[in-house]
Structure formats: C-alpha cells, structure tokens
C-alpha cells in the first residue's frame, strides 16, 4: 500500500539490539517459542508450552498468578532472572532482522524492527479492528513491568512487486548464514538474519519512507504501544515512541486470512437454538450431518451466493453441527447500526455481535462470557467438553478488510486472523536498552 497524499509521512523502521535466547542455555529454540499470546488456547495449549521447556516465552507473555499485579510482577522477575542467568542476551549491535517462515509451499519473508508509532489519523499505520480496553490495559501493565516488547506485531504493506528496496535486501540476506534456524511443532521452519550494514539499512529506510501499512495481527498491542507512548513526555518518549513489528510485503508474500471463532461459555447449544426459535423467521436453522470438515464446507457454501456473500454461522458443542443462515432482512435492519458503510453492516462479525449476541442471545462481550479462539478444532472441542456453544465464522476477504481500513472504518474486534503469524520468542526488544 502506498501513501495516498503528499503529506503522508510513511514508515520509519529503525534497528535495535535484539534480545534473543542463548541456544546453549535452553533445550531447543523450538521448545521456547510460542504462538502470539492471544492465539494460545487456554488452558491446554498454555500447559503444553509451559512443560515444553522451563524457559518457554509463554512464561513472559502469559504469566500465571492469582492477580493481574502478581502476573505482571512475576513476568518481570522471570525476565530479570533469565537475563542474569544468560538465558536471554542482547545482540552486540543494533540491527533489523530478516525473518522467514516456511511450511511446504508456503513461504513468508519480512523485516523485524522498531517502528515509529503513529495514530490512525496520521494515515501511516491503519487498524481494521476495534480493541477491548481491558486487554489493552493488561498488555500495557505487562509491558510497563517488563520494559520489553515481548512479541512483534504483524503489519503488511504492498510494494510494486519488483525486487528493489526492502525486497532486494531481504533476498540478498537470505543467501547468508542465519542467526538461528528451527522448526516448531506446527511444521513451520523459522530462520532469522540480522541486517547491520549501513548501506542496506539506508536502502530499507528509503523504500519504506513512502509506504503505508495495515495492522494484520496485533491491534491490542499497537493500542498498547500508543498508550505507553502517551505516558511519556513529548520529545522524551525515546524507545517508547517505537514498537516491535514484523513488516511483510503482501505483493511478494500474500497472507492467509482466517476467521476467529467465538466460544460462548454460559450458553448451551440447546439454549442458543431455542432462543432463535423464539424469534420466528430470524434465521434458517439446519442440522449438518457429517464431520467437522464437511460442516465447515457447508458453511463456506452458505456464505457464497450468485450476488456476493451472505451471513451464515455454524454452531457446535452438542456433538452435532447447526448451520444458521438467511437472516431476516427486517431483523438486520432493526439491530445492525445504520451509520456505517454497507461493507461493514454486511460483515458476519457485525451480524453476530449486533443481532445474535446483543439482541437474541443477550450475551455481554466480556471474558467470562466469550472467548476468542483461532483454531477450529480447538473451539469445537472446548464447547463439547464444557457444554457451551462454539460459533464458527467464515473468513473475511482481504480486499474487504483493506477497503474498510482505507475508509478509517474499524471492524468488530477479532474479525480476522491473518497469517502465518510470527513465532513469539525468536527476538524481543528491550525498552531499557534505548
């Protein structure tokens, strides 16, 4: 994505001294990595990561204690201990980092660095989702306590697709010996290189200066960065005026877009279906016989029509799958806010929250009522185990996300999951390092 006006500032990505695991002090680099904090399925995934290695990064990004203050204090203490013990150590000189992820035919490459922060009004970094204040506050408290950017956000931009600028630096760099190379349990191989040559850093700087980015993953962490920058006096924010990001050129490496599903903790499937019947004609409801894969295929077919897309959801949790689609237009008109663009009003996440959660099921959007889970099998398994309801959604098309972002219209929170996401734990950024 290029900037759209002469006054737009563009991206400024600066080198930093990466904080990285010392291979000799851990079992393996793969065993200390984690998915981003909001992708970890709790409690199962959390326990698996904690037991993979005593130094797994999840002990910093998702510390476990009785209170929030204790959790943040524990993460800070753990980080200080690992630094003192030499488990983590800073690189000797500031660098940008070329990062590669590969699985089969899927290849993604980008650059990790400290990005100058900007508000949405500045039009340099565009968000596309709303955020939850309680999560931003939790992430901010954790970052204050640790004084560290623990995991990079995933941002995308679009070049002209040629091998110049940042792309040229990346393609030269990957022919060199990497700083690290590992393969994680999900089958992805990860490689990381440092870029310290002044000429190559300048080449990246010139290329990114005319570009605009979209937040693909990490809206809460970006909002956290902005909050913490505001807490420091203008002109004295120093390292707090930058945030750790991975920038990927989607003209070279298109991202995958997946849905984020909902787990409704206190709503059994039978009650969800009964509430739909209490509003006659609200949605068509059908039971889908077959496997999860077959049910997801039925969902995909339901959202695709000759005239475009339609709203549809898949409910699970009682051992079967229930497809709800064809919402009543009058019901949508009476429940979906009318002061947004048509693309926003037609989003599945909009209809789910405005019509189903708020109006029919009357479920507050609070952590004790709703969890957001990326993995389809995991959300169904959790619902069946606890007698709750999983609501499966179909992915939003990337062009819809970008168009809304250009219009400065944010989607309902947790509407999309772009990937592949960077592994957490390969490189951290200390805010105490300047």
Residue pairs with C-beta under 8 A, 6 or more apart in sequence:
1 126
1 156
1 157
1 158
1 211
1 212
1 213
1 214
1 402
2 158
2 210
2 211
2 212
3 9
3 10
3 123
3 124
3 210
3 211
3 212
4 123
4 212
4 406
5 123
8 122
8 123
8 124
8 212
9 118
9 122
9 124
10 124
10 208
10 209
10 210
10 211
10 212
11 115
11 116
11 124
11 125
11 157
11 208
11 209
11 211
11 212
11 213
11 247
12 115
12 116
12 205
12 208
12 209
13 96
13 111
13 113
13 114
13 115
13 116
13 204
13 205
13 208
13 245
13 247
14 94
14 113
14 114
14 115
14 116
14 242
15 94
15 95
15 96
15 113
15 114
15 195
15 196
15 201
16 94
16 95
16 113
16 114
16 242
16 244
16 429
16 433
17 90
17 91
17 92
17 93
17 94
17 95
17 430
17 433
18 90
18 91
18 95
18 97
18 112
18 194
18 427
18 428
18 429
19 88
19 89
19 90
19 91
19 148
19 427
19 428
19 429
19 430
19 433
20 88
20 89
20 90
20 91
20 179
20 180
20 426
20 427
20 428
21 29
21 32
21 55
21 87
21 88
21 425
22 86
22 87
22 88
22 89
23 29
23 180
25 55
25 85
25 86
25 87
26 32
26 53
26 55
26 87
27 52
27 53
28 53
28 182
29 180
29 182
29 425
29 426
30 182
30 183
30 184
30 185
31 52
31 53
31 56
32 52
32 53
32 55
32 56
32 57
32 425
33 56
33 57
33 182
33 184
33 190
33 423
33 424
33 425
33 426
34 40
34 49
34 56
34 57
34 58
34 61
34 423
34 424
34 425
35 45
35 421
35 423
35 424
36 61
36 151
36 217
36 218
36 421
36 422
36 424
37 61
37 62
37 151
37 424
38 135
38 220
38 372
39 374
39 421
40 46
40 49
40 58
40 62
41 373
41 375
41 378
41 382
42 62
44 378
45 378
46 58
46 62
46 64
49 56
49 58
50 56
50 58
50 59
50 64
55 82
55 87
56 425
57 150
57 151
57 424
57 425
59 75
59 78
60 75
60 78
60 79
60 146
60 148
60 150
61 75
61 142
61 150
61 151
61 424
63 71
63 72
63 74
63 75
63 78
63 142
64 71
64 74
65 71
65 73
65 74
68 138
68 141
69 141
71 142
72 141
72 142
72 144
72 145
72 146
73 145
75 142
75 145
75 146
76 145
76 146
76 147
79 88
79 146
79 148
82 88
83 89
88 428
90 430
90 433
91 194
93 196
94 196
95 194
95 195
95 196
96 111
96 112
96 113
96 194
96 195
96 201
96 204
97 111
97 112
97 113
97 179
97 192
97 193
97 194
97 195
97 427
98 109
98 110
98 111
98 112
98 169
98 170
98 173
98 174
98 192
98 193
98 194
98 195
99 109
99 110
99 111
99 112
99 190
99 191
99 192
99 246
99 422
99 426
100 107
100 108
100 109
100 174
100 189
100 190
100 191
100 192
101 107
101 108
101 109
101 188
101 189
101 190
101 420
101 422
101 423
102 108
102 188
102 189
102 191
103 186
103 187
103 188
103 189
103 420
104 187
106 256
106 420
107 253
108 248
108 253
108 255
108 420
109 170
109 174
109 248
109 252
109 253
110 170
110 246
110 247
110 248
110 249
110 253
111 166
111 169
111 170
111 195
111 204
111 246
111 247
112 152
112 192
112 244
112 245
112 246
112 247
112 422
112 427
113 244
113 245
113 247
114 149
114 239
114 242
114 243
114 244
114 245
114 429
115 125
115 155
115 242
115 243
115 244
115 245
115 247
116 241
116 242
117 125
117 225
117 226
117 229
117 241
117 242
117 243
118 124
118 125
119 226
120 126
120 127
120 408
123 212
124 212
124 213
125 155
125 212
125 213
125 214
125 215
125 222
126 212
126 213
126 214
126 215
126 405
126 406
126 408
127 215
127 219
127 222
127 405
127 410
128 214
128 215
128 219
128 401
128 402
128 404
128 405
128 410
128 411
128 415
128 416
129 215
129 219
129 410
129 411
129 412
129 413
129 414
129 415
129 416
130 219
130 410
130 411
130 412
130 413
131 219
131 220
131 223
131 413
132 220
132 365
132 413
134 367
135 220
136 220
136 223
136 224
136 227
139 220
139 221
139 224
140 224
140 227
140 228
142 150
143 149
143 150
143 224
143 228
143 431
144 228
147 430
147 431
147 432
148 428
148 429
148 430
148 431
148 432
149 243
149 244
149 428
149 429
149 431
150 424
150 428
151 221
151 244
151 422
151 424
151 425
151 428
152 218
152 244
152 245
152 246
152 422
152 427
153 215
153 217
153 218
153 221
153 222
153 243
153 244
153 245
153 246
154 215
154 216
154 217
154 218
154 245
154 246
154 248
154 255
154 418
154 419
154 421
154 422
155 213
155 214
155 215
155 216
155 218
155 245
155 246
155 247
155 248
156 213
156 214
156 216
156 247
156 248
156 249
156 250
156 255
156 418
157 208
157 211
157 212
157 213
157 214
157 247
157 248
157 249
157 250
158 249
158 250
158 251
159 165
159 166
159 167
159 207
159 211
159 249
159 251
159 252
160 251
161 251
161 252
163 171
164 207
165 203
165 204
165 206
165 207
165 208
166 203
166 204
166 207
166 208
166 247
166 249
167 249
167 252
168 203
169 195
169 200
169 203
169 204
172 200
173 193
173 195
173 200
174 191
174 193
176 193
178 191
178 192
178 193
179 192
179 193
179 194
180 190
180 191
180 192
180 426
181 189
181 190
181 191
181 192
182 189
182 190
183 189
183 190
184 190
184 423
188 420
188 423
190 423
190 426
192 426
192 427
195 201
195 204
208 247
213 247
214 401
214 402
214 405
215 222
216 248
216 255
216 418
217 417
217 418
217 419
217 421
218 245
219 413
221 243
222 243
225 243
228 240
229 237
229 240
229 241
231 240
232 238
232 240
232 241
238 434
239 431
239 432
239 433
239 434
240 431
244 428
244 429
246 422
248 255
254 398
255 398
255 418
255 419
255 420
256 418
256 419
256 420
257 395
257 396
257 397
257 398
257 401
257 416
257 417
257 418
258 374
258 395
258 416
258 417
258 418
258 419
259 348
259 392
259 393
259 394
259 395
259 396
259 416
259 417
260 372
260 373
260 374
260 393
260 414
260 415
260 416
260 417
261 372
261 373
261 374
261 376
261 379
261 390
261 391
261 392
261 393
262 352
262 370
262 371
262 372
262 373
262 379
262 390
262 391
262 393
263 370
263 371
263 372
263 373
263 379
263 382
263 383
263 388
263 389
263 390
263 391
264 272
264 361
264 363
264 369
264 370
264 388
264 389
264 390
264 391
265 368
265 369
265 370
265 371
265 386
265 388
266 363
266 368
266 369
266 388
267 361
267 363
267 388
267 389
268 317
268 318
268 387
268 388
268 389
269 315
269 316
269 317
269 318
269 322
269 383
269 389
270 318
271 389
272 315
272 361
272 389
273 285
273 315
273 322
275 360
275 361
276 282
276 283
276 285
276 324
276 360
277 285
278 360
279 331
279 360
281 328
281 331
282 327
282 328
282 331
282 355
282 360
283 324
283 325
283 326
283 327
283 328
284 324
284 325
284 326
285 322
285 323
285 324
286 322
286 323
286 324
286 325
287 320
287 321
287 322
287 323
288 294
288 295
288 298
288 314
288 320
288 321
288 322
288 323
289 320
290 321
292 316
292 321
292 376
292 377
292 380
295 314
295 316
295 321
295 323
295 392
296 314
296 376
296 392
298 314
298 321
298 323
299 312
299 313
299 314
299 323
299 392
299 394
300 394
302 310
302 312
302 323
302 325
303 309
303 310
303 311
303 312
303 325
303 348
303 394
304 310
309 346
309 397
310 325
310 326
311 325
311 327
311 332
311 346
311 348
311 351
312 323
312 324
312 325
312 326
312 348
312 394
313 323
313 324
313 325
313 348
313 352
313 356
313 391
313 392
313 393
314 321
314 322
314 323
314 324
314 391
314 392
315 321
315 322
315 323
315 324
315 389
315 390
315 391
315 392
316 322
316 379
316 380
316 383
316 384
316 389
316 390
316 392
317 380
317 383
317 384
317 387
317 388
317 389
317 390
318 384
319 384
327 351
327 355
331 355
331 359
332 345
332 351
332 355
335 354
335 355
335 358
335 359
336 345
336 350
336 351
336 354
336 355
337 345
337 354
338 345
340 350
340 409
341 404
341 407
341 409
343 400
343 403
343 404
343 409
344 350
344 404
344 409
344 411
347 396
347 400
347 411
347 412
347 415
348 393
348 394
348 396
349 393
349 396
349 411
349 412
349 414
349 415
350 411
350 412
352 391
352 393
352 412
353 365
353 412
356 391
357 363
357 365
357 370
363 369
363 370
364 370
371 382
372 414
373 379
373 382
373 390
374 417
376 392
379 390
379 392
380 390
380 392
382 388
382 390
383 389
383 390
395 416
395 417
396 411
396 415
396 416
401 411
401 415
401 416
404 410
404 411
